[in-house]
């Protein structure tokens, strides 16, 4: 990685562009290829944890095509904190 410190605006812009390209390459390789899969492996089922308040709001989607009875629930009123 090269950082250009120059008084010439063209050289400075070229240096900053190169820096951004390098940052994108580091993001694509290290973060998305190494860190995300490693974290998902460590967390296991916790990757798919959904907060209870969000689970109540989201619709139930069934991609398998099996129709399961949907239980009707009364809305739970919670006190504001």
N, C-alpha and C positions, 0 to 999 in steps of 0.2 A: 504494500500500500504506500502510496506517495501523497504527501501533502505539499502543495506548492504555495510558497509565500513569495509573492511577486508584486511589483508595482504596476506591471502591465496588466490591464484588465482582461486581455485575451488569455494570457497565461493563467491568471487567477481563475477565470471561468473554466478553463480546461482542467485545472487542478481540482476544482470543486466538483466538476462533472465526474472525473475519475474517482473521487472519493465517494460520491453517491453510488456509482456503479459497484465499487468494492463493497460498500455497506449492503447493497442489495444481494450481492453474491454471498456474503457472510450470512445474511438472514436466510437465504434460500438453502444453503448447505447445512450450516450448524444448527440453526433454530428449528427449521421445519423437517430436516432429515434426521437429526440426532436427538435434540431435546424434547420435542413433542412426543415422538413414539416412546422414548425412554420414560417420560413422565406418565404417559398413559399406561405403560406396562406396570409401573410401580403403584399407581392408584387403583388399577383393576376396575371393579364394579363402581367405584366412587366416581369414575369419569362420567357416568350416566346418572348421577344423583340429581334430582330435580326438587327444588323447594316445594313444600306443601302448598303454599299460596299460589305458586305458578301452576302446579299440577291441577288445582281446582279450576283455574282460568282456561287452560288449554283444552281444546276439544279432544275427545278420544278418537284416535285414528287407528283403524285395523287394516293392515296391508295384506294379511293372509287370506282374507275373504271369508273367514269364519265369523258368523254373527253370534256374539255373546251378549247376553242380556246386560243392559246398562242399568246400574242401580241409580235410582233417583235419590239425591242427597239434599238435605236441607242446607241452605247456606249457613256457614258458621260465622257468627258475629264475634269479632275480636275487639278488644279495647285498644284504643289508640295510645301509643306510648309517647 
